[in-house]
Structure formats: structure tokens, C-alpha cells
Amino acid sequence: ALTSVRVDKWLWAARLYKSRSLAGQACDAGHVKIDGNSVKASRGVKRGEHVHALTPGGPRQVEVIDLAEKRGSAPMAAKLYIDHTPPPPPRDP
């Protein structure tokens, strides 16, 4: 079984980014943090770690509960993490 996966691969497998290269670019730009520290794309991510990523859809806070190196279906991707992202602030009418 996998004990760690490159964070760029995991972010792509978890569908937080549309491509692995975009995930890697986000890491290079400092937009991906694990347990509060900015990480390089080659950093391994493990179960139980908290990943904060500034994605094209907005900031996401997720807890890694499973590992994957390949991208699967959206329901499968949703099983890789618990989403702790706070709800967006309400918009003023």
C-alpha cells in the first residue's frame, strides 16, 4: 500500500487541480501548504496531513484520508480527503 504520494500527483488525483502541471505550478508559487508549511511539488503527502491549497476555484482546506497517484472519477476523488474548507462569506444583497 502507498504510504506517501507526491503532493502534485495527489492534488491532481483529488481533483483540486485540473492537471498535474497546474498543481505543480501552484506548489512552486507557494500556494500549497501542508501543516502550515509551503511545499515543493515533490514533497510526499501522507494520510492525516492537512493540505491548504489556493485552487482556481478558491482556497481549499482538506485533510488527507487516502492516497492515490492516478486520477479517477469525481466520487473516487472525493474519498481521498475530508473537506474542511470554511463556507464562503455571505454576499451582501
ROSE-4610 file (N, C-alpha, C; in Angstrom, 1 decimal, always signed):
// ROSE-4610
residu = [A/A/A/L/L/L/T/T/T/S/S/S/V/V/V/R/R/R/V/V/V/D/D/D/K/K/K/W/W/W/L/L/L/W/W/W/A/A/A/A/A/A/R/R/R/L/L/L/Y/Y/Y/K/K/K/S/S/S/R/R/R/S/S/S/L/L/L/A/A/A/G/G/G/Q/Q/Q/A/A/A/C/C/C/D/D/D/A/A/A/G/G/G/H/H/H/V/V/V/K/K/K/I/I/I/D/D/D/G/G/G/N/N/N/S/S/S/V/V/V/K/K/K/A/A/A/S/S/S/R/R/R/G/G/G/V/V/V/K/K/K/R/R/R/G/G/G/E/E/E/H/H/H/V/V/V/H/H/H/A/A/A/L/L/L/T/T/T/P/P/P/G/G/G/G/G/G/P/P/P/R/R/R/Q/Q/Q/V/V/V/E/E/E/V/V/V/I/I/I/D/D/D/L/L/L/A/A/A/E/E/E/K/K/K/R/R/R/G/G/G/S/S/S/A/A/A/P/P/P/M/M/M/A/A/A/A/A/A/K/K/K/L/L/L/Y/Y/Y/I/I/I/D/D/D/H/H/H/T/T/T/P/P/P/P/P/P/P/P/P/P/P/P/P/P/P/R/R/R/D/D/D/P/P/P]
num = [1/1/1/2/2/2/3/3/3/4/4/4/5/5/5/6/6/6/7/7/7/8/8/8/9/9/9/10/10/10/11/11/11/12/12/12/13/13/13/14/14/14/15/15/15/16/16/16/17/17/17/18/18/18/19/19/19/20/20/20/21/21/21/22/22/22/23/23/23/24/24/24/25/25/25/26/26/26/27/27/27/28/28/28/29/29/29/30/30/30/31/31/31/32/32/32/33/33/33/34/34/34/35/35/35/36/36/36/37/37/37/38/38/38/39/39/39/40/40/40/41/41/41/42/42/42/43/43/43/44/44/44/45/45/45/46/46/46/47/47/47/48/48/48/49/49/49/50/50/50/51/51/51/52/52/52/53/53/53/54/54/54/55/55/55/56/56/56/57/57/57/58/58/58/59/59/59/60/60/60/61/61/61/62/62/62/63/63/63/64/64/64/65/65/65/66/66/66/67/67/67/68/68/68/69/69/69/70/70/70/71/71/71/72/72/72/73/73/73/74/74/74/75/75/75/76/76/76/77/77/77/78/78/78/79/79/79/80/80/80/81/81/81/82/82/82/83/83/83/84/84/84/85/85/85/86/86/86/87/87/87/88/88/88/89/89/89/90/90/90/91/91/91/92/92/92/93/93/93]
x = [+0.8/+0.0/+0.9/+0.3/+1.1/+1.2/+2.3/+2.5/+2.6/+3.0/+3.2/+3.1/+2.6/+2.4/+2.9/+3.6/+4.0/+2.7/+2.9/+1.7/+1.1/+1.9/+1.3/+0.5/+0.9/+0.1/-1.2/-1.1/-2.3/-3.3/-2.8/-3.8/-4.5/-3.8/-4.4/-5.4/-5.0/-5.9/-7.1/-6.9/-8.1/-8.9/-8.6/-9.3/-9.4/-8.3/-8.3/-7.7/-7.0/-6.4/-6.8/-7.0/-7.3/-6.2/-5.0/-3.8/-2.7/-1.9/-0.8/+0.2/+0.3/+1.2/+0.7/-0.6/-1.2/-0.9/-1.1/-0.8/+0.7/+1.6/+3.0/+3.3/+2.6/+2.9/+2.4/+1.3/+0.7/+1.7/+2.3/+3.3/+4.5/+5.0/+6.1/+5.9/+4.6/+4.2/+3.9/+4.0/+3.8/+2.3/+1.5/+0.0/-0.4/+0.5/+0.2/+0.9/+0.2/+0.9/+0.4/+1.3/+1.0/+1.3/+0.3/+0.5/+1.2/+0.8/+1.2/+2.5/+3.2/+4.4/+4.3/+4.8/+4.8/+5.6/+5.1/+5.8/+6.1/+7.2/+7.5/+6.6/+6.5/+5.7/+6.2/+7.5/+8.0/+7.8/+7.3/+7.1/+6.0/+6.3/+5.3/+4.2/+3.0/+1.9/+1.4/+1.1/+0.7/-0.7/-1.3/-2.7/-2.6/-3.6/-3.7/-3.2/-2.5/-1.9/-3.0/-2.8/-3.8/-3.1/-3.8/-3.3/-4.2/-3.5/-4.2/-3.7/-4.7/-4.3/-5.1/-4.5/-5.2/-5.5/-6.7/-7.0/-7.7/-7.9/-8.6/-10.0/-10.6/-11.9/-12.0/-10.8/-10.7/-9.9/-9.7/-8.8/-9.6/-8.8/-9.4/-8.5/-9.2/-8.5/-9.0/-8.1/-8.5/-7.6/-8.2/-7.4/-7.3/-6.0/-5.8/-6.2/-7.2/-7.6/-7.2/-6.9/-6.4/-5.5/-4.7/-3.7/-4.0/-3.6/-3.8/-2.8/-2.3/-1.3/-2.0/-3.1/-3.8/-5.2/-5.6/-6.8/-8.0/-9.0/-10.1/-11.4/-12.5/-13.8/-13.9/-14.8/-15.1/-15.5/-16.4/-16.8/-15.6/-14.7/-13.5/-12.5/-12.4/-11.5/-12.0/-13.3/-13.9/-13.6/-13.3/-13.0/-11.5/-10.7/-9.3/-9.1/-10.1/-10.0/-11.3/-11.1/-12.2/-12.1/-13.1/-13.0/-13.3/-12.4/-12.5/-12.6/-12.9/-12.9/-14.1/-13.8/-15.0/-15.9/-17.2/-18.1/-17.7/-18.0/-17.7/-18.5/-17.9/-18.7/-20.0/-21.1/-22.3/-22.1/-22.7/-22.6/-23.7/-23.4/-24.4/-25.4/-26.7/-27.7/-27.5]
y = [-1.2/+0.0/+1.2/+2.3/+3.6/+4.2/+4.7/+5.4/+6.9/+7.3/+8.7/+8.8/+10.0/+10.3/+11.7/+12.0/+13.3/+14.2/+15.4/+16.3/+16.7/+17.0/+17.4/+16.3/+15.1/+13.9/+13.8/+13.9/+13.8/+14.9/+16.1/+17.2/+17.0/+16.5/+16.2/+15.0/+14.0/+12.8/+13.1/+14.1/+14.5/+15.5/+15.9/+16.8/+18.2/+18.6/+20.0/+20.9/+20.3/+21.0/+20.2/+20.8/+20.1/+19.3/+19.7/+18.9/+18.9/+17.9/+17.8/+19.0/+19.5/+20.6/+21.8/+22.0/+23.2/+23.0/+21.8/+21.5/+21.8/+21.4/+21.7/+23.2/+23.9/+25.4/+26.0/+25.5/+26.1/+25.9/+24.7/+24.4/+25.3/+25.5/+26.4/+27.8/+28.2/+29.6/+29.8/+28.7/+28.8/+28.8/+28.3/+28.3/+27.0/+26.0/+24.8/+24.6/+24.4/+24.3/+23.0/+22.3/+21.1/+21.4/+21.3/+21.6/+23.0/+23.9/+25.3/+25.7/+24.7/+25.0/+24.9/+25.9/+25.8/+24.6/+23.9/+22.7/+22.7/+22.0/+21.8/+20.6/+20.6/+19.5/+18.1/+18.0/+16.6/+16.1/+17.0/+16.7/+15.5/+14.5/+13.5/+13.9/+13.5/+13.8/+12.4/+12.5/+11.2/+11.4/+10.2/+10.3/+11.1/+11.8/+12.6/+14.0/+14.3/+15.6/+16.6/+17.8/+18.9/+19.7/+19.8/+20.5/+21.7/+22.9/+24.1/+24.5/+24.6/+24.9/+26.0/+26.9/+28.0/+27.5/+27.0/+26.4/+27.5/+27.2/+28.1/+28.4/+27.4/+27.6/+28.3/+28.7/+29.4/+28.5/+29.1/+28.4/+27.1/+26.0/+24.8/+24.3/+23.8/+23.1/+21.7/+20.8/+19.4/+18.5/+17.5/+16.5/+15.3/+14.8/+13.6/+12.4/+11.6/+10.4/+9.1/+9.4/+8.2/+8.8/+7.9/+8.3/+7.7/+8.5/+8.0/+8.7/+7.9/+8.5/+8.7/+8.1/+8.3/+8.9/+9.7/+10.4/+9.4/+9.4/+8.6/+9.4/+8.8/+9.5/+10.6/+11.5/+12.5/+11.9/+10.9/+10.3/+9.6/+9.0/+8.4/+9.4/+10.5/+11.6/+12.2/+12.2/+12.8/+11.9/+10.7/+9.8/+9.9/+10.7/+10.9/+11.9/+12.7/+13.7/+14.1/+14.7/+15.3/+16.8/+17.5/+18.9/+19.7/+20.5/+21.4/+22.8/+23.1/+24.4/+25.2/+26.3/+27.1/+27.6/+27.7/+28.2/+29.6/+30.0/+31.3/+32.3/+33.6/+34.5/+34.9/+35.2/+35.5/+36.8/+36.9/+38.1/+39.0/+40.3/+41.3/+41.4/+41.5/+41.6/+43.0]
z = [+0.0/+0.0/+0.0/-0.5/-0.6/+0.8/+1.2/+2.4/+2.2/+1.0/+0.7/-0.8/-1.3/-2.7/-2.9/-4.0/-4.4/-4.3/-3.6/-3.4/-4.7/-5.8/-7.0/-7.6/-7.5/-8.0/-7.2/-5.9/-5.0/-5.3/-5.4/-5.7/-7.0/-8.0/-9.3/-9.1/-8.4/-8.3/-7.5/-6.5/-5.7/-6.4/-7.6/-8.5/-7.9/-7.1/-6.6/-7.8/-8.7/-9.9/-11.1/-12.2/-13.5/-14.1/-13.8/-14.3/-13.3/-13.5/-12.5/-12.7/-13.9/-14.1/-13.4/-13.4/-12.6/-11.1/-10.6/-9.2/-8.9/-9.8/-9.6/-9.6/-10.5/-10.6/-9.3/-8.7/-7.5/-6.4/-6.3/-5.3/-5.5/-6.7/-7.0/-6.6/-6.7/-6.4/-4.9/-4.1/-2.7/-2.3/-3.2/-2.9/-2.2/-2.0/-1.4/-0.1/+1.0/+2.3/+2.9/+3.6/+4.4/+5.8/+6.7/+8.1/+8.3/+7.5/+7.6/+6.9/+6.3/+5.6/+4.1/+3.3/+1.9/+1.4/+0.4/+0.0/-1.5/-1.9/-3.3/-3.8/-5.1/-5.8/-5.5/-5.2/-5.0/-3.5/-2.6/-1.2/-1.2/-0.4/-0.2/+0.8/+0.5/+1.4/+2.0/+3.3/+3.9/+4.5/+4.8/+5.5/+6.8/+7.0/+8.3/+8.2/+7.1/+7.0/+6.5/+6.8/+6.4/+5.3/+4.1/+3.0/+2.7/+2.6/+2.3/+0.9/+0.0/-1.4/-2.0/-2.6/-3.3/-4.7/-5.0/-6.2/-7.1/-8.4/-9.3/-8.8/-8.1/-7.5/-6.2/-5.7/-4.4/-3.4/-2.2/-1.2/-0.7/-0.5/+0.0/+1.1/+2.1/+3.3/+3.4/+3.1/+3.1/+4.0/+4.6/+5.4/+4.5/+4.4/+3.5/+4.3/+3.7/+4.3/+3.5/+2.2/+1.4/+0.3/-0.2/-1.2/-2.6/-3.6/-5.0/-5.9/-6.8/-7.8/-9.2/-9.4/-10.6/-10.4/-11.4/-11.3/-11.7/-10.8/-11.1/-11.3/-11.0/-11.1/-10.0/-10.1/-9.1/-7.8/-7.8/-6.5/-5.8/-6.6/-6.1/-5.5/-6.2/-5.8/-4.4/-4.3/-3.0/-1.8/-2.0/-0.9/-0.5/-1.2/-0.8/+0.3/+0.6/+1.6/+2.3/+3.5/+4.2/+3.9/+3.4/+3.1/+4.4/+4.8/+6.0/+5.5/+4.3/+3.8/+4.4/+5.0/+5.6/+4.5/+4.8/+3.7/+3.3/+2.1/+1.7/+2.4/+2.6/+3.4/+2.6/+3.3/+2.6/+1.8/+0.6/-0.2/+0.2/+0.2/+0.5/-0.7/-0.4/-1.4/-2.2]
